[in-house]
Amino acid sequence: MIDAKKIDEIASKLNAAIPPGAKAFQEDMHAQFKQILQSMLAKMDIVTREEFDAQAKVLLRTREKIEALEQIVAKLEQKDHQK
Protein backbone atom coordinates (compact mmCIF):
# COMPACT_ATOMS: atom_id res chain seq x y z
CA MET A 1 0.00 0.00 0.00
CA ILE A 2 1.15 3.58 -0.54
CA ASP A 3 2.67 5.00 2.61
CA ALA A 4 1.19 7.89 4.57
CA LYS A 5 4.05 10.20 3.55
CA LYS A 6 3.14 9.88 -0.15
CA ILE A 7 -0.55 10.46 0.60
CA ASP A 8 0.35 13.55 2.63
CA GLU A 9 2.53 14.78 -0.25
CA ILE A 10 -0.33 14.37 -2.75
CA ALA A 11 -2.74 16.09 -0.36
CA SER A 12 -0.27 18.98 0.02
CA LYS A 13 -0.05 19.37 -3.76
CA LEU A 14 -3.83 19.43 -4.02
CA ASN A 15 -3.94 21.91 -1.16
CA ALA A 16 -1.44 24.19 -2.94
CA ALA A 17 -3.83 24.31 -5.91
CA ILE A 18 -6.56 25.94 -3.82
CA PRO A 19 -7.21 29.54 -4.93
CA PRO A 20 -5.88 32.28 -2.62
CA GLY A 21 -9.40 33.32 -1.57
CA ALA A 22 -10.03 29.89 -0.10
CA LYS A 23 -6.79 29.65 1.89
CA ALA A 24 -8.75 30.11 5.14
CA PHE A 25 -10.01 26.56 4.64
CA GLN A 26 -6.56 25.22 3.75
CA GLU A 27 -5.92 23.10 6.85
CA ASP A 28 -9.40 21.61 6.77
CA MET A 29 -9.12 20.92 3.03
CA HIS A 30 -5.71 19.32 3.52
CA ALA A 31 -7.12 16.93 6.12
CA GLN A 32 -10.11 16.15 3.91
CA PHE A 33 -7.91 15.57 0.83
CA LYS A 34 -5.73 13.21 2.85
CA GLN A 35 -8.73 11.30 4.19
CA ILE A 36 -10.34 11.00 0.74
CA LEU A 37 -7.07 9.85 -0.83
CA GLN A 38 -6.53 7.23 1.87
CA SER A 39 -10.09 5.98 1.47
CA MET A 40 -9.95 5.79 -2.33
CA LEU A 41 -6.50 4.21 -2.44
CA ALA A 42 -7.55 1.63 0.16
CA LYS A 43 -10.34 0.53 -2.18
CA MET A 44 -7.86 0.06 -5.01
CA ASP A 45 -5.51 -2.90 -5.10
CA ILE A 46 -2.37 -0.79 -5.30
CA VAL A 47 0.96 -2.19 -4.21
CA THR A 48 4.34 -0.57 -3.75
CA ARG A 49 7.11 -1.01 -6.30
CA GLU A 50 8.98 -3.15 -3.76
CA GLU A 51 6.00 -5.51 -3.36
CA PHE A 52 5.58 -5.70 -7.13
CA ASP A 53 9.27 -6.46 -7.68
CA ALA A 54 9.25 -9.13 -4.97
CA GLN A 55 6.24 -10.86 -6.56
CA ALA A 56 7.86 -10.61 -10.01
CA LYS A 57 10.92 -12.45 -8.62
CA VAL A 58 8.71 -15.15 -7.11
CA LEU A 59 6.91 -15.54 -10.43
CA LEU A 60 10.20 -15.82 -12.31
CA ARG A 61 11.46 -18.55 -9.95
CA THR A 62 8.15 -20.38 -10.32
CA ARG A 63 8.38 -20.24 -14.12
CA GLU A 64 11.93 -21.57 -13.99
CA LYS A 65 10.82 -24.49 -11.80
CA ILE A 66 7.90 -25.26 -14.12
CA GLU A 67 10.20 -25.26 -17.16
CA ALA A 68 12.60 -27.62 -15.38
CA LEU A 69 9.74 -29.94 -14.42
CA GLU A 70 8.41 -29.86 -18.00
CA GLN A 71 11.82 -30.98 -19.25
CA ILE A 72 11.89 -33.83 -16.74
CA VAL A 73 8.39 -34.93 -17.77
CA ALA A 74 9.35 -34.79 -21.45
CA LYS A 75 12.39 -37.00 -20.80
CA LEU A 76 10.30 -39.48 -18.81
CA GLU A 77 7.71 -39.58 -21.60
CA GLN A 78 10.45 -40.26 -24.17
CA LYS A 79 11.76 -43.14 -22.07
CA ASP A 80 8.24 -44.51 -21.71
CA HIS A 81 7.66 -44.37 -25.47
CA GLN A 82 10.99 -46.09 -26.18
CA LYS A 83 9.99 -49.17 -24.19
C-alpha positions, 0 to 999 in steps of 0.5 A: 500500500502507498505510505502515509508520507506519499498520501500527505505529499499528494494532499499537500499538492492538491492543497497548494492548488486551492485559490488564494481566496479559499486559503482560510479553509486550507488546513481543513481541506488538507485533512479532507484531501488526505482522508479521501485519498486514503479511502480511495486508495484503500479501495484500489488494489495498489501495491508498492514497487517493492511488493511488485518487484518481490512478486515478479521475482517469485513468479520468475522462480516459479516459471523456472521451476515449471520449465525444469519440471516440463523438461523432466516430464518430457524426458520421462515420456520419451523413455516410456515411449521407447519401451 
